[in-house]
């Protein structure tokens, strides 16, 4: 079978990979990638054989070859950065949530329910958030589910 992505390592890269395998503390995933890259550079083994030796998925070996040929040695050896989910409640929405929580408290309720706040609160882009997200945002702001009266007075004077 003709391989689409060929791994050709330089002398320095081979030394670095063997150093990772032979000494030092490295994450297991990095050691597996190093071993797979060394085996792939030999050219005598298929992805399936490499996967069996290194205890990886065959698709992972193929993706490793592809990443090496497209992005280079460093990107193939190290893990890719993970995508972070954007915050559900940012600065502007925090202020709106705080205003809603204080309004609920000023209407005579001793403690506003997180579920009630979640039902009434809609972010500026029209999304709804769960009561747990509301709880975490209030906790981060130091407001709690029911802000203290001193805290409410100090915040209403600022606005």
N, C-alpha and C positions, 0 to 999 in steps of 0.2 A: 504494500500500500504506500502510495506517495504521500509524504507528510506535507501539510500546507505550511506549517510554521517550523522552521529549522532553528535549533538552538546552537549557536557557535560562541563559545566562551573564550575570552582571552586568558593569558597566563595568570594575571593578577586576579581575575574573577574566580578562576579555579582555585587559587590559593585561599582566597577569602571564603569560598564555600567549604573547602576542606577544613579551614580553621573553625568555622561555625560547627561543623560536625564533630571535630576532634576535641575541642576545648571550649571553655567558657560557658556561661549560663545564657542560653538563648531560649525563647519560647518554642514549644514543640512544633507549632505551625511553621515557624521560620526554618527549623531544622528539616522538616519534611520538604519544604520548598527547595531548600539547598540540595538535599539528596536527590530530589526529582530533577532539578536542573542539571546536576552532574551526570545523572543517568541519561538524560535527554541529549546532553552534548556528546556523549559517546556515539549515539546514532544507531546502535545495534539493537536496541529494544523498542518495542512498540509502546504506545501510551497505556495499553491494557497491562502489559508486563511491568511497566514502571509503577503503575497504580497498585498492583499487587505487592510489589516489593516495598514500597514506601507506605503502604496502608492508606492510600488516598482513593478518591473516586476517579474513575477514568476521565470524566468530564472536567474535574479539577486539574488534572495534568494537561489536558488539551487547552484549558483556559490559561494555565501557567505559561505554556509555550506561546500562546497568542499574546499575552501580556508582555512577555520577554521580547518578542519580535516587534511589537508595536510601540512599547513604552520604555524598553531598556531594562538593564540589569537591576537597578535599584527598585523600580516599581514592581518587578516580578518577585523579588525576594521579600520585600516588606509588604505588610498588609495595606489594603486600600482604606482610605478614611471612610468612616461610616456617615451616612446622611443623617442629619438631625431633623427631627420634626419641629416645625415652627411652633412657638408658644401660642397657646390658645387665647390667653389673656395677656396682652402687652400693656404698655404704659397708659395709653388712652383708655383702653377697656378697663384697666384697674381703677382708674378714677371714676368711671361710670358705675362700676360694681360697688365701689365704696359709697358713692352717692345713693345708690339704690339701697344698700344695707342700712345706711343712716336714715333714709326716708322711712324704711320699714320700721326701724326702731322708734322714730319720732311719732309714728302713727299710734303709739300706745302699747305696742307689743313689747314684752320684756325681753324676748329673744326671738330673732328672726330665724326661720327654718331654712336650712341649706337647700332643701328641695323646692321651697317656695321661691327662694332667690333664683335657683336654676330655671324654674319655669318662667319667671319674669324677665330674666336677663338674656339679652341677645347681643352678640358682639357687633362691632361697627360694620363688619362685612356680612352680617345677617346670619351667622352661625349660632347654634345653641350649644351650650356646654353643660357637662354633667355637674351634679351636686358635688362630686369629689373634686373637680377642677375648681369650683367655687371655694370649697373648703381650703384647698392648697393655696389659692391666691390670697384669701383673707388671712390665712396663717402667715404667709410670707410678708404681708403688709403689716402684720402685728395687730390686726383688727379682730380676729376670731369671728365666730358666728354672730356674736352680739357685742359690738364695740362698747367699751365703757363710756359713761356719760362725759367724763373729762376729755377722753380722746375724741369723742364726737364734737364737743364744743370747740376744741383746738383745731380740728380739721375744717369745721364749717366756717371759722373765722378766716382761714387761709383762702378759701374759695370765694 
